């Protein structure tokens, strides 16, 4: 199907309707917070089903669903960081662990904000070269290799309480890779945290907490972009359906990820990512996917 653009913004999701967007919301919600690339699935699932590509605007706006899921699942951590850092600021106790962690999260967000602003014109443009299936396929394979290496060589011992400013900055820099479709925000940050020696569940927890500001900014920015192009009432209602469904599925995705990391390892995701990348590249070569 033809691409749908609204003043240069990819808004293909509008033409899909409520039922299809709800289905894609489930897919988006599950894959957004698992280290398997939601962008890859948002390209391959509609292609297999013969549907319109929902577009980068849909994926970016769905960040708010991920935000709701992360905040609700890790509410204890979020509450402690938020209120603990404010209390420390009032007491001028800048050595308080909650204040330091809040500051580190802010500093770790700066790299992706700078990169996101610099690449915004390319990332969300209609027919963006970064959203081609070839780019996504190779990114999936590359991240499968890196995540596999992290599993092999990581110590899996450290906790979030052991984290330092250097750890936060390195994971924050790794988060920039999520701007490349197919890399996956959770995939890049989880890989970095594992590489820094964090235990698997703690690596996931650290990566999710560090990603909160970036997830919020990405989602809110996309809503503003959709507002600027005067998205119609029908488009907004379709988007809301996707957000609600994606929020619920994203919460269960986090729960599943934490169970897998607590009891097993990241190898299921390594294997899945590698196979997904191969399927995407094979589909491009053979013409399965347009």
N, C-alpha and C positions, 0 to 999 in steps of 0.2 A: 504494500500500500504506500501511497505517497506520504511524504513527511508533512506534518502540520506545524506551521510557524505562525507566531503572533508577534509582529514587529521584531523579527529576528530571534525570538525565544521559542525553544522547542516545546510545544504544548500538545503533543500527540495524545496524551491521556484523555483529553476532553472528548474526543470522538469515540472512545472505547465504551462509554456508558458505565452505569453503576455496577452491574454484575461482573463485568470483566475487570474493572478497576478494583473491586472487592477481592477478586481472585488474585490479582497481581499484588494487592496489599498484603495478602497472606504470604506470598512469595517474598515480597520486599521485606516484610517484617522479620521473617525467619532468617533470610540471608544477610540482612543489613548488619546484624550483630554477631553472626557467626563468621569465622575467618575464611569465607568461601566466595566473597565478592557478590554483592547484590547487583551491581551493574551488569556483570556477566549474565546473571539470571534474568534481569530485566530486558536483555537483548535476546537471549536464546529462547526463553519461554514464549514470548509473543511470536517469534519467528517460527517456532515449531507449530504453534496453534494457528498461524496465518493471521495474526492480529497486527494492528498498527503499533509501532514502537511507542511506548508511553512517553518517551523523551526524557532528557536530562532534568527538566524542570520538575517532573514528577519524582524522580529519585532524590533530588535535592530537598524538595519540600517534605519528603518522607523522613528526613532527618528528625523532624519534630516528633514523629512516632517513636523513633529510636530514643530520643531524649526522654519522653514520658516513661518508656520501659526501663531505661537505666536508672532514672531518678527513683522510680517506684521500687525497683528490685534492690537497689543499694541505698534506700532511704536512710538507714541508720548512719552510713558513712557520710552521705550528703548533708544530713542534719548536723552531724558533729563538726564537719568542716565549715559549714555555713555559720552556724551559731557560735561554734568554738572560736573561729577566727574573728568574728565581730566582737565577742567578749574580750579576746586577747587584745584587739585593737583599742578597745575602750580602756583596758588596763595598761596599755602600752607595753605589753609583754610580747615583744617581737621574736622571742625565742620559743614561744608556745608552738608545740608540734602541729596543731590544727592551722595556726596562722601561717606557718612555714609551708605546709602542704598546699594551702589555698594560694599562696604567692607563687609557688612552683607551678601549680596548674595554670595560672595566668601567664607566667613566663613561657611555659611549654606550648602555649597556644599561639604565640607570636609568629613562629615560622610558617604555620599553615595559613594564618591570616594574610601575611605578606604574599605568599605564593598564590593563595586563592584569589586575591585582588588582582594580581598580575596576570593570572590565567583565566579570569572570569569570562572575558570575551570569547575565548576559545572553548572553554568547557561547556558552556550552556548554549552555544550557537547551534543553529540548525545544521545538520550534516557535519557536526564537529569531527575532525580527523582523529581525535582521541577516543571517539566512541565506536570506531570501526571494530569489527569482530576480530580482526588480526591482532590489533593492539591489545584487546582484552584477553585473547587467547594466550599470547606470549606473556602478558602480565600475570595471568593465572599460573602458568608453568614456572615463571621466575620466582613467584612468591611461594610456590609449593617447595621449591628447592631450598629457599632461605629458611622457611619454617621447619623443614626437615633437618637442616643443619643445626638450627637452634635446639631442636629436640635431642640431637645426638651429642652436642658439645655443652649444653647448658648444665648448670649445677642443680637447679630446681630446689634451692634451699631458702632463699631470701624472702622476706615478707614486706608488705607496704610500709610497716613501721621502720624498716631498715633503709628505706628509699632516701636518696640524696638529691640535691639540686641537679647534679650531673645526670643522674638517672632520668629525672623528669625532662631535662633538655634533650637528651638523646632519644627518648620515646617521642617527645614532641617533634623532633626533626624527622623521625621515622614516619610520623603521622602525615607529613607532607606528601609522602608517596601515595596516600589514599586519593589524591587528586587525579591520579592516573586511573582511569576505569579498568577494573580487573584486579587492582592491587588489594583493595579492601582496607578500610580504616582499622577494623578490629584485627585483620590479618597482619598489617604492618606494625601496629603498636604491640600486639601480642608477641610477634616474632622478636621485636626489640627487647621487650621486657624479659622474655625467656632467655635471650642472649645475654642479658645482664645478670642472669642467675636467679631470677625470682622463681619460686615454686609455681606450678602451673595455675592453680586457682588464684594465687596472689598476683600473678602476671596479668590474668584477665581482669581482676579487680582494679589493679593499678592502671591498666590501659583504658578501661571504661571511665574511671574517675577523671583521668587526665584528658579524655576526649570530650567531656561534657560541654565546656565552653565552645569548642569548635563545632560540635554537633548542633548546639543551639544557634550559633551565629549563621551556620550554613542554612538551616531551616528557615530562620527568620528573614535572612537575606532573600531567599527564594520567594517567600510570601510577598515581600516588598516588590520584587521584580514582577511577579504576577499581577500585583496591584497596579504597577506603573503601566503595564500593557493593557490595562482595563479588562482583565479576565471576567467573563460574564457570570451571572448568577448560576447558570447550569454548570459551568466549569468549576466554580467554587464548591458547589454541592457534591460534584463527583470527587473532588479532591478530599473533602471532609470524610466521605465514605472510606476512601483509601486510607486516610490517616487513622481513623478509628479502628479499622480492621488490622492495620499494620501495627498499631500500638499493642493490641492484645497478643498478636502472634509474636511480636518482638520480645515481650515479657517472657513467654514460654521458651523462646529461643535462648535467652540468657540462662534460664533455669537449666535447659538441656546442656548448654555449653559448660556450665559450672559442674554439672554431674559428670560429664565425660572427662573433664580435666582433673576432677578429684579422684576418679576411679581408674582412669586409663591414661591417655596421653593425647597429644595433638596429631598423632599419626593418621587417624581417620580423615582429618581435614586435609592433611598433606596429600594423601592418596586421592581424595575427592577432587581437590583443586587441580592436581596434575592431570587426572582423567578429563576433567571439564575443559581444561586448556587444550588438550589434544583433540577432543570432540569439536571444539570451536574452530580450530585450525583446519581440521579435516573437512568440516562443513564448508569453510571458505574455499578450500582447494577444489572440492568436488561440486560446489555449487548448491549444496543443501540449503545454506543460508545466504540470503541476498545481502 
